[in-house]
C-alpha cells in the first residue's frame, strides 16, 4: 500500500525479461479498468519502512 491506496508495483525491467508476463499484467489492468501510471523508483527509505 502507498498511503491508503492498494497498488501493484511492476518493475519495467519485466518487459525485457518476461514480455508475456508484462503483457499479461498490463492487459489484466486494462480488462478490469484499473488505473495504470508510470512512476519513478521509490526512494530507499520506503523499503526500510515497509520491512518494519
PQR file of N, CA, C, O and H, with PARSE charges and radii, in Angstrom:
ATOM      1  N   UNK A   1       0.839  -1.169   0.000 -0.4000 1.5000
ATOM      2  CA  UNK A   1       0.000   0.000   0.000 -0.0000 2.0000
ATOM      3  C   UNK A   1       0.885   1.233   0.000  0.5500 1.7000
ATOM      4  O   UNK A   1       1.942   1.275   0.629 -0.5500 1.4000
ATOM      5  N   UNK A   2       0.428   2.204  -0.706 -0.4000 1.5000
ATOM      6  CA  UNK A   2       1.064   3.513  -0.672 -0.0000 2.0000
ATOM      7  C   UNK A   2       0.008   4.451  -0.120  0.5500 1.7000
ATOM      8  O   UNK A   2      -0.998   4.731  -0.772 -0.5500 1.4000
ATOM      9  H   UNK A   2      -0.431   2.171  -1.217  0.4000 1.0000
ATOM     10  N   UNK A   3       0.247   4.928   1.081 -0.4000 1.5000
ATOM     11  CA  UNK A   3      -0.798   5.681   1.765 -0.0000 2.0000
ATOM     12  C   UNK A   3      -1.942   4.730   2.062  0.5500 1.7000
ATOM     13  O   UNK A   3      -1.741   3.669   2.653 -0.5500 1.4000
ATOM     14  H   UNK A   3       1.064   4.700   1.611  0.4000 1.0000
ATOM     15  N   UNK A   4      -3.145   5.114   1.649 -0.4000 1.5000
ATOM     16  CA  UNK A   4      -4.329   4.268   1.835 -0.0000 2.0000
ATOM     17  C   UNK A   4      -4.748   3.583   0.543  0.5500 1.7000
ATOM     18  O   UNK A   4      -5.846   3.033   0.457 -0.5500 1.4000
ATOM     19  H   UNK A   4      -3.308   5.976   1.169  0.4000 1.0000
ATOM     20  N   UNK A   5      -3.885   3.613  -0.455 -0.4000 1.5000
ATOM     21  CA  UNK A   5      -4.225   3.088  -1.778 -0.0000 2.0000
ATOM     22  C   UNK A   5      -3.544   1.739  -1.990  0.5500 1.7000
ATOM     23  O   UNK A   5      -2.330   1.613  -1.829 -0.5500 1.4000
ATOM     24  H   UNK A   5      -2.993   4.060  -0.385  0.4000 1.0000
ATOM     25  N   UNK A   6      -4.334   0.738  -2.352 -0.4000 1.5000
ATOM     26  CA  UNK A   6      -3.769  -0.566  -2.702 -0.0000 2.0000
ATOM     27  C   UNK A   6      -3.162  -0.447  -4.093  0.5500 1.7000
ATOM     28  O   UNK A   6      -3.791   0.082  -5.009 -0.5500 1.4000
ATOM     29  H   UNK A   6      -5.320   0.841  -2.484  0.4000 1.0000
ATOM     30  N   UNK A   7      -1.948  -0.938  -4.245 -0.4000 1.5000
ATOM     31  CA  UNK A   7      -1.245  -0.806  -5.520 -0.0000 2.0000
ATOM     32  C   UNK A   7      -0.526  -2.103  -5.875  0.5500 1.7000
ATOM     33  O   UNK A   7      -0.269  -2.950  -5.019 -0.5500 1.4000
ATOM     34  H   UNK A   7      -1.437  -1.368  -3.501  0.4000 1.0000
ATOM     35  N   UNK A   8      -0.216  -2.230  -7.139 -0.4000 1.5000
ATOM     36  CA  UNK A   8       0.690  -3.259  -7.631 -0.0000 2.0000
ATOM     37  C   UNK A   8       1.828  -2.505  -8.295  0.5500 1.7000
ATOM     38  O   UNK A   8       1.601  -1.685  -9.184 -0.5500 1.4000
ATOM     39  H   UNK A   8      -0.425  -1.542  -7.834  0.4000 1.0000
ATOM     40  N   UNK A   9       3.033  -2.779  -7.871 -0.4000 1.5000
ATOM     41  CA  UNK A   9       4.195  -2.117  -8.458 -0.0000 2.0000
ATOM     42  C   UNK A   9       4.876  -3.113  -9.372  0.5500 1.7000
ATOM     43  O   UNK A   9       5.253  -4.210  -8.960 -0.5500 1.4000
ATOM     44  H   UNK A   9       3.218  -3.446  -7.149  0.4000 1.0000
ATOM     45  N   UNK A  10       5.024  -2.712 -10.607 -0.4000 1.5000
ATOM     46  CA  UNK A  10       5.592  -3.577 -11.632 -0.0000 2.0000
ATOM     47  C   UNK A  10       6.911  -2.979 -12.096  0.5500 1.7000
ATOM     48  O   UNK A  10       6.950  -1.842 -12.566 -0.5500 1.4000
ATOM     49  H   UNK A  10       4.719  -1.820 -10.942  0.4000 1.0000
ATOM     50  N   UNK A  11       7.965  -3.725 -11.968 -0.4000 1.5000
ATOM     51  CA  UNK A  11       9.280  -3.273 -12.412 -0.0000 2.0000
ATOM     52  C   UNK A  11       9.300  -3.297 -13.933  0.5500 1.7000
ATOM     53  O   UNK A  11       9.026  -4.329 -14.546 -0.5500 1.4000
ATOM     54  H   UNK A  11       7.933  -4.649 -11.586  0.4000 1.0000
ATOM     55  N   UNK A  12       9.624  -2.168 -14.538 -0.4000 1.5000
ATOM     56  CA  UNK A  12       9.603  -2.078 -16.004 -0.0000 2.0000
ATOM     57  C   UNK A  12      10.605  -3.022 -16.665  0.5500 1.7000
ATOM     58  O   UNK A  12      10.486  -3.307 -17.857 -0.5500 1.4000
ATOM     59  H   UNK A  12       9.847  -1.330 -14.040  0.4000 1.0000
ATOM     60  N   UNK A  13      11.585  -3.508 -15.915 -0.4000 1.5000
ATOM     61  CA  UNK A  13      12.541  -4.466 -16.488 -0.0000 2.0000
ATOM     62  C   UNK A  13      11.867  -5.779 -16.858  0.5500 1.7000
ATOM     63  O   UNK A  13      12.393  -6.551 -17.659 -0.5500 1.4000
ATOM     64  H   UNK A  13      11.682  -3.277 -14.947  0.4000 1.0000
ATOM     65  N   UNK A  14      10.688  -6.031 -16.267 -0.4000 1.5000
ATOM     66  CA  UNK A  14       9.949  -7.249 -16.593 -0.0000 2.0000
ATOM     67  C   UNK A  14       9.626  -7.308 -18.082  0.5500 1.7000
ATOM     68  O   UNK A  14       9.570  -8.387 -18.671 -0.5500 1.4000
ATOM     69  H   UNK A  14      10.260  -5.403 -15.616  0.4000 1.0000
ATOM     70  N   UNK A  15       9.415  -6.139 -18.684 -0.4000 1.5000
ATOM     71  CA  UNK A  15       9.109  -6.078 -20.122 -0.0000 2.0000
ATOM     72  C   UNK A  15      10.209  -6.750 -20.940  0.5500 1.7000
ATOM     73  O   UNK A  15       9.923  -7.428 -21.927 -0.5500 1.4000
ATOM     74  H   UNK A  15       9.461  -5.262 -18.206  0.4000 1.0000
ATOM     75  N   UNK A  16      11.458  -6.564 -20.536 -0.4000 1.5000
ATOM     76  CA  UNK A  16      12.586  -7.162 -21.263 -0.0000 2.0000
ATOM     77  C   UNK A  16      12.839  -8.608 -20.838  0.5500 1.7000
ATOM     78  O   UNK A  16      13.207  -9.444 -21.663 -0.5500 1.4000
ATOM     79  H   UNK A  16      11.691  -6.013 -19.735  0.4000 1.0000
ATOM     80  N   UNK A  17      12.642  -8.899 -19.553 -0.4000 1.5000
ATOM     81  CA  UNK A  17      12.948 -10.225 -19.024 -0.0000 2.0000
ATOM     82  C   UNK A  17      11.870 -11.243 -19.381  0.5500 1.7000
ATOM     83  O   UNK A  17      12.177 -12.345 -19.835 -0.5500 1.4000
ATOM     84  H   UNK A  17      12.343  -8.219 -18.883  0.4000 1.0000
ATOM     85  N   UNK A  18      10.596 -10.870 -19.176 -0.4000 1.5000
ATOM     86  CA  UNK A  18       9.453 -11.762 -19.434 -0.0000 2.0000
ATOM     87  C   UNK A  18       8.331 -10.972 -20.107  0.5500 1.7000
ATOM     88  O   UNK A  18       7.358 -10.600 -19.451 -0.5500 1.4000
ATOM     89  H   UNK A  18      10.347  -9.974 -18.808  0.4000 1.0000
ATOM     90  N   UNK A  19       8.457 -10.713 -21.411 -0.4000 1.5000
ATOM     91  CA  UNK A  19       7.463  -9.889 -22.102 -0.0000 2.0000
ATOM     92  C   UNK A  19       6.033 -10.409 -21.967  0.5500 1.7000
ATOM     93  O   UNK A  19       5.098  -9.614 -21.872 -0.5500 1.4000
ATOM     94  H   UNK A  19       9.248 -11.016 -21.944  0.4000 1.0000
ATOM     95  N   UNK A  20       5.847 -11.729 -21.957 -0.4000 1.5000
ATOM     96  CA  UNK A  20       4.484 -12.265 -21.846 -0.0000 2.0000
ATOM     97  C   UNK A  20       3.886 -11.971 -20.469  0.5500 1.7000
ATOM     98  O   UNK A  20       2.695 -11.680 -20.363 -0.5500 1.4000
ATOM     99  H   UNK A  20       6.606 -12.375 -22.035  0.4000 1.0000
ATOM    100  N   UNK A  21       4.693 -12.045 -19.430 -0.4000 1.5000
ATOM    101  CA  UNK A  21       4.209 -11.735 -18.079 -0.0000 2.0000
ATOM    102  C   UNK A  21       3.857 -10.255 -17.972  0.5500 1.7000
ATOM    103  O   UNK A  21       2.843  -9.891 -17.378 -0.5500 1.4000
ATOM    104  H   UNK A  21       5.661 -12.282 -19.517  0.4000 1.0000
ATOM    105  N   UNK A  22       4.695  -9.415 -18.548 -0.4000 1.5000
ATOM    106  CA  UNK A  22       4.424  -7.978 -18.538 -0.0000 2.0000
ATOM    107  C   UNK A  22       3.118  -7.684 -19.270  0.5500 1.7000
ATOM    108  O   UNK A  22       2.277  -6.942 -18.764 -0.5500 1.4000
ATOM    109  H   UNK A  22       5.519  -9.711 -19.031  0.4000 1.0000
ATOM    110  N   UNK A  23       2.945  -8.256 -20.445 -0.4000 1.5000
ATOM    111  CA  UNK A  23       1.714  -8.053 -21.216 -0.0000 2.0000
ATOM    112  C   UNK A  23       0.496  -8.569 -20.462  0.5500 1.7000
ATOM    113  O   UNK A  23      -0.566  -7.947 -20.502 -0.5500 1.4000
ATOM    114  H   UNK A  23       3.629  -8.859 -20.857  0.4000 1.0000
ATOM    115  N   UNK A  24       0.637  -9.696 -19.776 -0.4000 1.5000
ATOM    116  CA  UNK A  24      -0.477 -10.249 -19.008 -0.0000 2.0000
ATOM    117  C   UNK A  24      -0.946  -9.254 -17.949  0.5500 1.7000
ATOM    118  O   UNK A  24      -2.141  -8.986 -17.822 -0.5500 1.4000
ATOM    119  H   UNK A  24       1.499 -10.202 -19.744  0.4000 1.0000
ATOM    120  N   UNK A  25       0.004  -8.713 -17.194 -0.4000 1.5000
ATOM    121  CA  UNK A  25      -0.356  -7.771 -16.130 -0.0000 2.0000
ATOM    122  C   UNK A  25      -0.985  -6.512 -16.718  0.5500 1.7000
ATOM    123  O   UNK A  25      -1.985  -6.017 -16.199 -0.5500 1.4000
ATOM    124  H   UNK A  25       0.974  -8.931 -17.297  0.4000 1.0000
ATOM    125  N   UNK A  26      -0.411  -5.999 -17.783 -0.4000 1.5000
ATOM    126  CA  UNK A  26      -0.952  -4.782 -18.396 -0.0000 2.0000
ATOM    127  C   UNK A  26      -2.342  -5.032 -18.974  0.5500 1.7000
ATOM    128  O   UNK A  26      -3.229  -4.189 -18.839 -0.5500 1.4000
ATOM    129  H   UNK A  26       0.401  -6.401 -18.205  0.4000 1.0000
ATOM    130  N   UNK A  27      -2.536  -6.175 -19.612 -0.4000 1.5000
ATOM    131  CA  UNK A  27      -3.860  -6.499 -20.157 -0.0000 2.0000
ATOM    132  C   UNK A  27      -4.874  -6.748 -19.051  0.5500 1.7000
ATOM    133  O   UNK A  27      -6.042  -6.390 -19.195 -0.5500 1.4000
ATOM    134  H   UNK A  27      -1.816  -6.860 -19.722  0.4000 1.0000
ATOM    135  N   UNK A  28      -4.446  -7.359 -17.946 -0.4000 1.5000
ATOM    136  CA  UNK A  28      -5.331  -7.555 -16.800 -0.0000 2.0000
ATOM    137  C   UNK A  28      -5.823  -6.204 -16.287  0.5500 1.7000
ATOM    138  O   UNK A  28      -7.010  -6.030 -16.011 -0.5500 1.4000
ATOM    139  H   UNK A  28      -3.497  -7.650 -17.828  0.4000 1.0000
ATOM    140  N   UNK A  29      -4.912  -5.262 -16.164 -0.4000 1.5000
ATOM    141  CA  UNK A  29      -5.284  -3.924 -15.699 -0.0000 2.0000
ATOM    142  C   UNK A  29      -6.268  -3.275 -16.671  0.5500 1.7000
ATOM    143  O   UNK A  29      -7.261  -2.682 -16.249 -0.5500 1.4000
ATOM    144  H   UNK A  29      -3.948  -5.403 -16.389  0.4000 1.0000
ATOM    145  N   UNK A  30      -5.996  -3.385 -17.954 -0.4000 1.5000
ATOM    146  CA  UNK A  30      -6.879  -2.794 -18.967 -0.0000 2.0000
ATOM    147  C   UNK A  30      -8.257  -3.456 -18.938  0.5500 1.7000
ATOM    148  O   UNK A  30      -9.275  -2.765 -18.949 -0.5500 1.4000
ATOM    149  H   UNK A  30      -5.189  -3.866 -18.296  0.4000 1.0000
ATOM    150  N   UNK A  31      -8.294  -4.771 -18.902 -0.4000 1.5000
ATOM    151  CA  UNK A  31      -9.566  -5.508 -18.912 -0.0000 2.0000
ATOM    152  C   UNK A  31     -10.423  -5.209 -17.689  0.5500 1.7000
ATOM    153  O   UNK A  31     -11.648  -5.312 -17.747 -0.5500 1.4000
ATOM    154  H   UNK A  31      -7.467  -5.333 -18.892  0.4000 1.0000
ATOM    155  N   UNK A  32      -9.781  -4.839 -16.580 -0.4000 1.5000
ATOM    156  CA  UNK A  32     -10.501  -4.577 -15.338 -0.0000 2.0000
ATOM    157  C   UNK A  32     -10.615  -3.084 -15.029  0.5500 1.7000
ATOM    158  O   UNK A  32     -10.909  -2.686 -13.902 -0.5500 1.4000
ATOM    159  H   UNK A  32      -8.786  -4.755 -16.533  0.4000 1.0000
ATOM    160  N   UNK A  33     -10.374  -2.269 -16.059 -0.4000 1.5000
ATOM    161  CA  UNK A  33     -10.484  -0.807 -15.932 -0.0000 2.0000
ATOM    162  C   UNK A  33      -9.686  -0.261 -14.748  0.5500 1.7000
ATOM    163  O   UNK A  33     -10.150   0.624 -14.029 -0.5500 1.4000
ATOM    164  H   UNK A  33     -10.135  -2.592 -16.974  0.4000 1.0000
ATOM    165  N   UNK A  34      -8.484  -0.800 -14.555 -0.4000 1.5000
ATOM    166  CA  UNK A  34      -7.620  -0.330 -13.480 -0.0000 2.0000
ATOM    167  C   UNK A  34      -6.738   0.801 -13.990  0.5500 1.7000
ATOM    168  O   UNK A  34      -6.342   0.815 -15.156 -0.5500 1.4000
ATOM    169  H   UNK A  34      -8.108  -1.519 -15.139  0.4000 1.0000
ATOM    170  N   UNK A  35      -6.439   1.731 -13.127 -0.4000 1.5000
ATOM    171  CA  UNK A  35      -5.579   2.849 -13.472 -0.0000 2.0000
ATOM    172  C   UNK A  35      -4.136   2.366 -13.569  0.5500 1.7000
ATOM    173  O   UNK A  35      -3.644   1.676 -12.676 -0.5500 1.4000
ATOM    174  H   UNK A  35      -6.760   1.720 -12.180  0.4000 1.0000
ATOM    175  N   UNK A  36      -3.467   2.727 -14.646 -0.4000 1.5000
ATOM    176  CA  UNK A  36      -2.054   2.388 -14.837 -0.0000 2.0000
ATOM    177  C   UNK A  36      -1.292   3.702 -14.933  0.5500 1.7000
ATOM    178  O   UNK A  36      -1.624   4.566 -15.744 -0.5500 1.4000
ATOM    179  H   UNK A  36      -3.866   3.288 -15.372  0.4000 1.0000
ATOM    180  N   UNK A  37      -0.273   3.841 -14.101 -0.4000 1.5000
ATOM    181  CA  UNK A  37       0.515   5.059 -14.072 -0.0000 2.0000
ATOM    182  C   UNK A  37       1.985   4.701 -14.099  0.5500 1.7000
ATOM    183  O   UNK A  37       2.427   3.812 -13.372 -0.5500 1.4000
ATOM    184  H   UNK A  37      -0.004   3.138 -13.442  0.4000 1.0000
ATOM    185  N   UNK A  38       2.739   5.384 -14.929 -0.4000 1.5000
ATOM    186  CA  UNK A  38       4.185   5.194 -14.932 -0.0000 2.0000
ATOM    187  C   UNK A  38       4.767   6.106 -13.869  0.5500 1.7000
ATOM    188  O   UNK A  38       4.416   7.284 -13.791 -0.5500 1.4000
ATOM    189  H   UNK A  38       2.380   6.107 -15.520  0.4000 1.0000
ATOM    190  N   UNK A  39       5.649   5.566 -13.057 -0.4000 1.5000
ATOM    191  CA  UNK A  39       6.213   6.349 -11.957 -0.0000 2.0000
ATOM    192  C   UNK A  39       7.705   6.094 -11.848  0.5500 1.7000
ATOM    193  O   UNK A  39       8.242   5.173 -12.464 -0.5500 1.4000
ATOM    194  H   UNK A  39       5.934   4.610 -13.120  0.4000 1.0000
ATOM    195  N   UNK A  40       8.356   6.917 -11.061 -0.4000 1.5000
ATOM    196  CA  UNK A  40       9.785   6.740 -10.829 -0.0000 2.0000
ATOM    197  C   UNK A  40       9.995   5.708  -9.725  0.5500 1.7000
ATOM    198  O   UNK A  40       9.038   5.226  -9.119 -0.5500 1.4000
ATOM    199  H   UNK A  40       7.920   7.664 -10.561  0.4000 1.0000
ATOM    200  N   UNK A  41      11.229   5.386  -9.481 -0.4000 1.5000
ATOM    201  CA  UNK A  41      11.556   4.421  -8.433 -0.0000 2.0000
ATOM    202  C   UNK A  41      11.205   4.989  -7.070  0.5500 1.7000
ATOM    203  O   UNK A  41      11.255   6.200  -6.857 -0.5500 1.4000
ATOM    204  H   UNK A  41      12.006   5.778  -9.973  0.4000 1.0000
ATOM    205  N   UNK A  42      10.847   4.096  -6.143 -0.4000 1.5000
ATOM    206  CA  UNK A  42      10.602   4.512  -4.770 -0.0000 2.0000
ATOM    207  C   UNK A  42      11.936   4.764  -4.086  0.5500 1.7000
ATOM    208  O   UNK A  42      12.909   4.055  -4.343 -0.5500 1.4000
ATOM    209  H   UNK A  42      10.807   3.112  -6.316  0.4000 1.0000
ATOM    210  N   UNK A  43      11.990   5.764  -3.220 -0.4000 1.5000
ATOM    211  CA  UNK A  43      13.248   6.025  -2.516 -0.0000 2.0000
ATOM    212  C   UNK A  43      13.602   4.871  -1.583  0.5500 1.7000
ATOM    213  O   UNK A  43      12.708   4.182  -1.090 -0.5500 1.4000
ATOM    214  H   UNK A  43      11.200   6.340  -3.011  0.4000 1.0000
ATOM    215  N   UNK A  44      14.894   4.651  -1.334 -0.4000 1.5000
ATOM    216  CA  UNK A  44      15.330   3.527  -0.486 -0.0000 2.0000
ATOM    217  C   UNK A  44      14.704   3.539   0.902  0.5500 1.7000
ATOM    218  O   UNK A  44      14.459   2.471   1.462 -0.5500 1.4000
ATOM    219  H   UNK A  44      15.620   5.211  -1.735  0.4000 1.0000
ATOM    220  N   UNK A  45      14.434   4.714   1.479 -0.4000 1.5000
ATOM    221  CA  UNK A  45      13.855   4.754   2.823 -0.0000 2.0000
ATOM    222  C   UNK A  45      12.457   4.155   2.850  0.5500 1.7000
ATOM    223  O   UNK A  45      12.002   3.722   3.909 -0.5500 1.4000
ATOM    224  H   UNK A  45      14.633   5.582   1.024  0.4000 1.0000
ATOM    225  N   UNK A  46      11.765   4.119   1.720 -0.4000 1.5000
ATOM    226  CA  UNK A  46      10.441   3.488   1.651 -0.0000 2.0000
ATOM    227  C   UNK A  46      10.582   1.992   1.931  0.5500 1.7000
ATOM    228  O   UNK A  46       9.767   1.420   2.655 -0.5500 1.4000
ATOM    229  H   UNK A  46      12.134   4.471   0.860  0.4000 1.0000
ATOM    230  N   UNK A  47      11.593   1.365   1.373 -0.4000 1.5000
ATOM    231  CA  UNK A  47      11.823  -0.064   1.594 -0.0000 2.0000
ATOM    232  C   UNK A  47      12.116  -0.342   3.063  0.5500 1.7000
ATOM    233  O   UNK A  47      11.660  -1.350   3.602 -0.5500 1.4000
ATOM    234  H   UNK A  47      12.255   1.830   0.785  0.4000 1.0000
ATOM    235  N   UNK A  48      12.863   0.529   3.712 -0.4000 1.5000
ATOM    236  CA  UNK A  48      13.195   0.333   5.120 -0.0000 2.0000
ATOM    237  C   UNK A  48      11.940   0.407   5.981  0.5500 1.7000
ATOM    238  O   UNK A  48      11.786  -0.385   6.911 -0.5500 1.4000
ATOM    239  H   UNK A  48      13.233   1.348   3.275  0.4000 1.0000
ATOM    240  N   UNK A  49      11.043   1.344   5.686 -0.4000 1.5000
ATOM    241  CA  UNK A  49       9.804   1.468   6.451 -0.0000 2.0000
ATOM    242  C   UNK A  49       8.890   0.287   6.204  0.5500 1.7000
ATOM    243  O   UNK A  49       8.195  -0.157   7.118 -0.5500 1.4000
ATOM    244  H   UNK A  49      11.168   1.987   4.931  0.4000 1.0000
ATOM    245  N   UNK A  50       8.876  -0.231   4.987 -0.4000 1.5000
ATOM    246  CA  UNK A  50       7.995  -1.338   4.628 -0.0000 2.0000
ATOM    247  C   UNK A  50       8.362  -2.600   5.401  0.5500 1.7000
ATOM    248  O   UNK A  50       7.479  -3.371   5.776 -0.5500 1.4000
ATOM    249  H   UNK A  50       9.440   0.130   4.244  0.4000 1.0000
ATOM    250  N   UNK A  51       9.633  -2.818   5.640 -0.4000 1.5000
ATOM    251  CA  UNK A  51      10.067  -4.061   6.275 -0.0000 2.0000
ATOM    252  C   UNK A  51       9.866  -4.062   7.789  0.5500 1.7000
ATOM    253  O   UNK A  51      10.048  -5.098   8.427 -0.5500 1.4000
ATOM    254  H   UNK A  51      10.350  -2.192   5.335  0.4000 1.0000
ATOM    255  N   UNK A  52       9.495  -2.929   8.374 -0.4000 1.5000
ATOM    256  CA  UNK A  52       9.288  -2.859   9.834 -0.0000 2.0000
ATOM    257  C   UNK A  52       7.963  -3.432  10.233  0.5500 1.7000
ATOM    258  O   UNK A  52       7.631  -3.451  11.418 -0.5500 1.4000
ATOM    259  H   UNK A  52       9.347  -2.087   7.856  0.4000 1.0000
TER
END
